[in-house]
Amino acid sequence: MNKLKRFFTLLCAAAMGFTCLLSFAACADQSDKQVLRVYNWEDYIDPDIITAFEEEYDCTVEYSTFGTNENMYNELKINQGGYDLVCPSDYMIMKMIAEDMCEPFSQEFRTNGVYSQYVSPYIRNLFEENGWTDYAVGYMWGTMGFMYNPENVDAEDVKDWKVLENEKYHKKSTLKNSVRDTYFYALACVYQDELQALASQLEDASITKAEYTAELKEIMNRTDQDSVDKAREYLREIKKSVYGFEVDSGKNDMVTGKIDLNFCWSGDAAYGIWEADDENGFTLAYSVPELVSNVWFDGWVIPKGGNRSLAEKFLNFISLPENAMLNMDYIGYTSVIAGEEIYSDYVEGGYAVEEEGEELQALLDAGEAMEYDVSYFFKEEGDSTEYTFYAYTEDMQGMLLAQYPTEEIVQRCVIMQYFDEAGNNRINMMWEDVKGAAVPLGAVIFIGVIVLALLGVFLISNYGYEWFKPRPKKGYYKVEK
């Protein structure tokens, strides 16, 4: 009996040992998988694309998110080597490249990768002009302007950056709770006369297009003390007219009708326009003011020490046109990926009018449809494809404009540059001053009364009422009764 018991004991031990070996083998298989550590903005990729990539390349993606460029930068400084791929905005890309924080992409990826095959020629040229090509690839891009409710806001008014001064929109508009974006807005307002003169010079050919672009870039990236002071005073005043400062809530406030004007990124405008029509059945529109605007980019970089091989595979995967379209549908922003497939399926397929012949002509005559040209974004040199189609005028003031601005618009847009430390400090101090809330006089009086009352309670509890009795005059003494 003891022998039989010992046999079963040994058998159980062997079974447990075999199970452990299987577990270790499974762990070993799991550890053999490559891991890609991605650091991106919140809600800025379709999760299904990540899952599909993991299945395609038999790897694991550790996905983390951040809320601001500055938070991302600080995290990279603290956790060096902690990520393989991150997605900063244009000015932060410049900063990271300048500080030698990025790994260069391989020659094979830059010349033969999927991204290089499908990236928009407009985006490729901008990256080359700014010296980003070796260290960064584009992801999403767009403009800044105003999303507005055309029922309550005149379309002519939103062609002007100073629209928020208009009493008609008092407390019905918002600005970005973002120092760089709102500083850009302030510069556009305080230097409006200079910008208008510059546009006139371009129109009468007294300056070249290159000179115009260089001057525009200089004006909208000024960080000298005089410019910062002018921006401070303007923002202090305009703050009294707006509903508030926001980052993410503005688009939802537009959809619910809480506000009528929202200074926003074009991707948020696209989201708001779609949601308003889909949920509430009313129309919102988007406008880029006439004199200048910001063209912005978010792009991917590989931090020093990152897994370049797997990161490049991921970037090629999300650059496939079918994945780029899925991503745009999910997050609402516009991909830098172009190609005939995206044009035919996503742009022309989504926005071109269905009418032809006499019916199309009737729409054109009535101003309900117009020709829309996006060749600058899609057309490669030597490409014979036509990238012009007829779109409904309503779309040209809404989703289409937010997703694919016209060439005329992007020609008057500039990229916000990375500011040096002194400029950053001036702007940040200005922003703290603007955002600091002034305390109303009534509140000051109320607080003063509360402080006095608390002081009285303290004195009575520690010294009794004797403290409040009058003291004898100087030279006299008190006689107790």
C-alpha positions in Angstrom: 0.0 0.0 0.0 2.8 2.4 0.8 4.5 1.5 -2.5 1.3 2.3 -4.4 1.0 5.6 -2.5 4.6 6.5 -3.3 4.0 5.6 -7.0 1.0 8.0 -7.2 3.0 10.7 -5.4 5.8 10.4 -8.0 3.3 10.4 -10.8 1.7 13.6 -9.6 5.1 15.2 -9.1 6.0 14.3 -12.7 2.8 15.7 -14.0 3.3 18.9 -12.2 6.9 19.1 -13.5 5.7 18.6 -17.0 3.1 21.3 -16.6 5.8 23.7 -15.4 7.9 22.8 -18.3 5.0 23.6 -20.7 4.5 26.9 -18.9 8.2 27.8 -19.2 8.1 26.8 -22.9 5.1 29.1 -23.4 6.8 31.9 -21.6 9.9 31.4 -23.8 7.8 31.5 -26.9 6.2 34.7 -25.7 9.5 36.3 -24.8 10.8 35.4 -28.2 8.3 37.8 -29.7 9.6 41.3 -30.6 8.0 44.1 -28.8 7.3 47.5 -30.3 6.9 50.3 -27.7 4.7 53.1 -29.3 4.1 56.4 -27.6 1.3 58.4 -29.3 -1.5 61.0 -28.7 -4.7 59.8 -27.1 -7.3 58.4 -29.5 -4.9 58.8 -32.4 -4.9 55.4 -34.1 -7.5 52.7 -34.9 -6.9 49.9 -32.4 -7.8 47.3 -35.1 -4.7 48.4 -37.1 -2.5 47.7 -34.1 -4.0 44.2 -33.7 -3.6 43.5 -37.4 0.0 44.6 -37.3 0.7 42.3 -34.3 -0.8 39.3 -36.2 1.0 40.2 -39.5 4.4 40.4 -37.9 3.9 38.0 -34.9 4.9 40.7 -32.4 3.5 42.7 -29.5 2.8 46.4 -29.4 3.1 48.1 -26.1 1.0 51.2 -26.7 1.2 54.3 -24.4 -0.4 57.8 -24.8 0.4 61.3 -23.8 -1.6 64.6 -23.7 0.9 67.3 -24.8 4.2 67.5 -26.7 5.9 68.8 -23.5 4.8 65.8 -21.5 6.0 63.4 -24.2 9.4 65.2 -24.3 9.9 65.1 -20.5 9.0 61.4 -20.5 11.6 60.7 -23.1 14.2 62.6 -21.1 13.4 60.7 -18.0 12.9 57.3 -19.6 15.6 57.2 -22.2 15.5 54.1 -24.3 11.9 53.4 -23.1 10.2 53.8 -26.5 10.7 52.7 -30.1 8.4 55.1 -31.9 6.8 58.4 -30.8 4.5 60.9 -32.5 5.4 64.5 -31.8 4.2 67.6 -33.6 6.2 69.7 -36.0 7.9 72.1 -33.6 8.8 69.2 -31.2 10.2 67.2 -34.1 12.5 70.2 -34.8 13.5 70.3 -31.1 14.2 66.6 -30.9 16.3 66.6 -34.1 18.3 69.6 -32.9 19.0 67.9 -29.6 20.1 64.6 -31.4 17.3 62.6 -29.8 16.3 60.7 -32.9 17.6 57.7 -34.8 17.9 58.1 -38.6 15.7 56.0 -40.8 17.4 53.4 -43.0 18.2 54.2 -46.6 16.0 51.3 -47.7 13.0 52.7 -45.8 13.5 56.3 -47.1 13.8 55.2 -50.8 11.8 52.0 -51.2 9.4 51.8 -48.2 5.6 51.8 -48.5 5.6 55.2 -46.9 7.9 56.7 -49.5 5.7 55.2 -52.3 2.5 56.8 -51.0 3.3 59.9 -49.1 1.8 63.1 -50.6 4.3 65.0 -52.8 3.3 68.2 -51.0 4.2 66.6 -47.6 7.4 65.1 -48.9 8.6 68.5 -50.2 7.8 70.2 -46.9 9.7 67.6 -45.0 12.7 68.0 -47.3 12.6 71.8 -47.1 12.6 71.7 -43.3 15.4 69.0 -43.1 13.2 66.4 -41.4 13.4 63.6 -44.0 16.2 61.5 -42.4 14.6 61.5 -38.9 10.9 61.9 -39.3 7.9 60.8 -41.4 4.5 62.4 -41.5 1.4 61.0 -39.9 -1.5 63.5 -39.9 -1.7 67.1 -41.1 -4.0 70.0 -41.4 -4.7 73.7 -40.9 -6.1 75.9 -38.2 -9.2 78.1 -38.6 -12.7 78.5 -37.3 -15.5 75.9 -37.0 -18.8 77.8 -37.0 -22.5 77.5 -37.1 -23.6 79.1 -40.4 -27.1 79.7 -39.0 -25.7 82.1 -36.4 -22.4 83.2 -37.9 -21.8 85.2 -41.1 -19.4 83.3 -43.4 -17.8 86.6 -44.3 -17.0 87.3 -40.7 -14.9 84.2 -40.3 -12.6 85.2 -43.1 -11.1 87.6 -40.6 -9.0 86.5 -37.6 -10.5 89.4 -35.5 -14.0 87.8 -35.7 -13.9 87.2 -32.0 -14.0 90.9 -31.4 -17.5 91.1 -32.9 -20.2 91.8 -30.3 -22.5 89.4 -32.2 -20.4 86.5 -30.9 -19.8 87.7 -27.4 -19.3 84.6 -25.1 -20.2 82.3 -28.0 -16.7 81.4 -29.0 -13.6 79.6 -27.7 -9.9 79.7 -28.0 -7.3 76.9 -27.6 -5.9 76.3 -24.1 -2.6 75.9 -25.9 0.1 78.6 -25.6 1.6 78.1 -29.1 -1.7 77.9 -31.0 -3.3 80.8 -29.2 -0.1 82.8 -29.5 -0.2 82.2 -33.3 -3.8 83.5 -33.3 -2.8 86.6 -31.4 0.0 87.4 -33.8 -2.4 87.1 -36.7 -4.6 89.7 -35.1 -1.9 92.2 -33.8 0.0 92.1 -37.1 -3.1 92.2 -39.4 -2.1 95.4 -41.1 1.4 94.1 -41.8 0.0 90.9 -43.2 -2.5 92.8 -45.4 0.3 94.9 -46.8 2.3 91.8 -47.5 -0.6 90.2 -49.4 -1.0 93.4 -51.4 2.7 93.3 -52.4 2.3 89.7 -53.6 -0.8 90.6 -55.5 0.8 93.5 -57.4 4.0 91.4 -58.0 6.3 93.8 -56.1 7.6 90.7 -54.2 8.1 87.1 -55.3 6.2 84.1 -54.0 9.4 83.0 -52.2 9.8 86.4 -50.6 6.2 86.4 -49.5 6.5 83.0 -47.9 9.7 84.0 -46.1 8.1 87.2 -44.7 5.0 85.3 -43.7 7.1 82.8 -41.8 9.0 85.5 -40.0 6.0 87.4 -38.9 4.2 84.4 -37.5 7.2 83.1 -35.6 8.2 86.3 -33.8 9.2 85.9 -30.2 10.8 89.3 -29.5 9.6 91.1 -26.3 7.6 93.7 -28.3 5.6 90.9 -30.1 5.0 89.0 -26.9 3.8 92.2 -25.2 1.4 93.0 -28.0 0.0 89.4 -27.9 -0.4 89.6 -24.1 -2.4 92.8 -24.3 -4.6 91.5 -27.2 -5.3 88.2 -25.4 -6.2 90.0 -22.2 -8.8 91.9 -24.0 -10.2 89.2 -26.2 -10.4 86.9 -23.1 -13.3 89.1 -21.9 -15.3 88.2 -25.1 -14.8 84.4 -25.4 -16.7 81.6 -23.6 -13.4 80.1 -22.5 -10.2 78.3 -23.4 -10.4 74.6 -24.3 -8.4 71.7 -25.9 -10.9 68.9 -26.5 -14.3 70.2 -25.4 -14.8 72.8 -28.1 -15.9 70.5 -30.9 -18.5 68.9 -28.6 -19.7 72.3 -27.5 -20.2 73.1 -31.2 -22.1 69.9 -31.8 -24.4 70.6 -28.8 -24.9 74.2 -29.8 -23.3 75.7 -26.6 -21.1 77.9 -28.7 -21.2 79.2 -32.3 -17.5 79.7 -33.0 -14.5 77.5 -32.2 -10.8 78.3 -33.0 -9.7 74.8 -33.9 -7.5 72.3 -35.7 -9.0 71.1 -39.0 -9.3 67.5 -37.7 -11.5 68.7 -34.9 -13.6 70.6 -37.4 -14.0 67.5 -39.5 -15.1 65.6 -36.4 -17.5 68.3 -35.3 -19.1 68.7 -38.7 -19.6 65.0 -39.0 -21.1 64.6 -35.5 -23.4 67.5 -35.8 -24.9 66.2 -39.0 -25.0 62.6 -37.9 -26.4 63.1 -34.4 -28.3 66.4 -34.4 -29.1 66.9 -38.1 -27.7 70.4 -38.4 -24.8 71.8 -40.4 -21.5 73.2 -39.2 -18.8 74.7 -41.4 -15.1 75.4 -41.4 -13.2 78.5 -42.5 -9.5 79.4 -42.8 -9.1 83.2 -42.5 -7.7 84.9 -45.6 -4.4 86.5 -44.6 -2.6 83.6 -43.0 -2.9 80.4 -41.1 -0.9 77.6 -39.6 -0.3 74.3 -41.5 0.6 71.7 -38.9 2.0 68.2 -38.9 2.2 65.3 -36.5 4.9 62.8 -37.4 6.8 59.7 -36.3 10.4 59.6 -35.0 12.5 56.8 -33.5 14.1 57.9 -30.2 17.7 57.0 -29.7 18.1 53.3 -29.1 14.7 52.4 -30.5 14.0 49.2 -32.5 14.4 50.8 -35.9 13.7 47.6 -37.9 10.3 46.9 -36.3 9.4 50.6 -36.2 9.9 50.9 -39.9 7.7 47.8 -40.5 5.0 49.5 -38.4 5.2 52.7 -40.4 5.1 50.9 -43.7 2.0 49.0 -42.4 0.0 52.0 -41.4 1.0 53.7 -44.7 -0.8 51.2 -46.8 -3.7 53.1 -48.4 -6.3 50.8 -47.0 -5.0 51.3 -43.5 -4.6 55.0 -43.9 -8.3 55.2 -44.9 -9.3 53.1 -41.9 -7.3 55.4 -39.6 -8.8 58.6 -41.0 -12.3 57.2 -40.6 -11.5 56.3 -37.0 -9.8 59.5 -35.7 -11.2 62.1 -38.1 -7.9 63.7 -39.1 -6.2 63.7 -42.5 -3.4 61.3 -43.3 -0.3 62.4 -45.2 -0.7 59.3 -47.3 -1.9 60.0 -50.9 -2.0 57.8 -53.9 -4.7 57.1 -56.5 -6.5 54.7 -54.3 -7.1 57.2 -51.6 -8.1 59.9 -54.1 -10.6 57.7 -56.0 -12.1 55.8 -53.1 -11.9 58.4 -50.3 -11.8 61.9 -51.8 -13.5 61.8 -55.2 -15.6 58.8 -54.1 -16.8 60.6 -51.0 -17.2 64.2 -52.2 -17.9 64.2 -56.0 -21.4 65.1 -57.1 -23.4 62.3 -58.6 -25.1 64.4 -61.2 -23.8 64.6 -64.8 -24.7 66.5 -68.0 -27.5 69.0 -67.7 -28.2 68.2 -64.1 -24.5 69.0 -63.2 -24.7 72.2 -65.2 -27.8 73.3 -63.3 -26.0 72.8 -60.0 -23.0 74.8 -61.3 -25.2 77.6 -62.6 -27.0 77.7 -59.2 -23.7 77.8 -57.3 -24.6 74.5 -55.5 -21.5 72.8 -57.0 -18.0 73.9 -57.9 -14.8 72.5 -59.3 -12.3 71.3 -56.7 -8.7 70.7 -57.4 -6.4 68.7 -55.0 -3.6 68.1 -57.5 -1.0 69.7 -55.3 -1.5 67.0 -52.7 -1.9 63.9 -55.0 -0.1 64.6 -58.2 3.4 63.3 -58.6 5.7 64.6 -61.3 4.9 62.9 -64.6 1.5 61.6 -63.3 -1.2 62.0 -66.0 -4.1 61.4 -63.6 -6.6 64.3 -63.1 -7.2 65.2 -59.5 -10.0 67.7 -60.1 -13.6 67.0 -59.6 -17.0 68.7 -59.0 -18.0 68.9 -55.3 -21.1 70.2 -53.6 -20.5 73.8 -52.4 -21.7 72.8 -48.9 -18.9 70.2 -48.6 -16.4 72.8 -49.8 -17.3 74.9 -46.8 -17.3 71.8 -44.5 -15.7 68.4 -44.4 -13.9 68.6 -47.7 -12.2 71.9 -46.8 -11.3 70.6 -43.3 -9.8 67.4 -44.7 -8.2 68.7 -48.0 -7.7 72.5 -48.1 -7.2 74.1 -51.5 -3.8 75.0 -52.8 -4.6 78.7 -52.5 -5.1 78.1 -48.7 -1.9 76.1 -48.1 0.1 78.7 -49.9 -0.7 81.3 -47.3 0.0 78.9 -44.4 3.2 78.6 -42.4 4.6 76.1 -40.0 5.2 77.1 -36.4 8.9 76.8 -35.8 10.7 75.6 -32.7 11.4 78.6 -30.4 14.7 79.0 -28.6 14.8 78.9 -24.8 14.5 82.7 -24.4 11.6 82.9 -26.7 9.8 80.0 -25.0 10.3 81.6 -21.6 8.8 85.0 -22.8 5.8 83.3 -24.3 5.2 81.0 -21.3 5.3 83.9 -18.9 2.9 85.8 -21.2 0.6 82.8 -21.1 0.6 82.5 -17.4 -0.2 86.2 -17.1 -3.1 85.9 -19.6 -4.6 82.8 -18.0 -4.3 84.2 -14.5 -7.8 85.1 -13.4 -8.5 88.6 -12.0 -10.4 88.5 -8.7 -13.6 90.6 -8.9 -14.0 93.5 -6.3 -17.0 91.9 -4.7 -15.0 88.7 -4.2 -12.2 90.7 -2.6 -14.6 92.4 -0.1 -16.3 89.1 0.7 -12.9 87.4 1.4 -11.9 90.4 3.5 -15.0 90.1 5.7 -14.4 86.4 6.2 -10.7 87.0 7.2 -11.8 89.7 9.7 -14.5 87.4 11.2 -12.0 84.6 11.6 -9.5 87.0 13.2 -12.2 88.0 15.7 -13.0 84.4 16.6 -9.3 83.7 17.1 -8.8 86.7 19.4 -11.9 86.0 21.5 -11.0 82.3 21.9 -7.5 83.2 23.0 -7.9 86.4 25.0 -11.5 86.7 25.7 -13.6 89.8 25.3 -11.1 91.8 27.4 -9.1 92.2 24.2 -11.9 94.3 22.7 -12.3 96.7 25.7 -10.8 100.2 25.3 -7.3 100.7 26.6 -6.4 103.7 28.9 -4.8 106.7 27.2 -1.0 107.0 27.2 0.2 108.1 30.7 -2.8 106.7 32.5 -3.5 103.3 34.0 -6.6 101.3 34.4 -8.3 101.2 37.8 -10.1 97.9 38.5 -13.5 98.3 40.2 
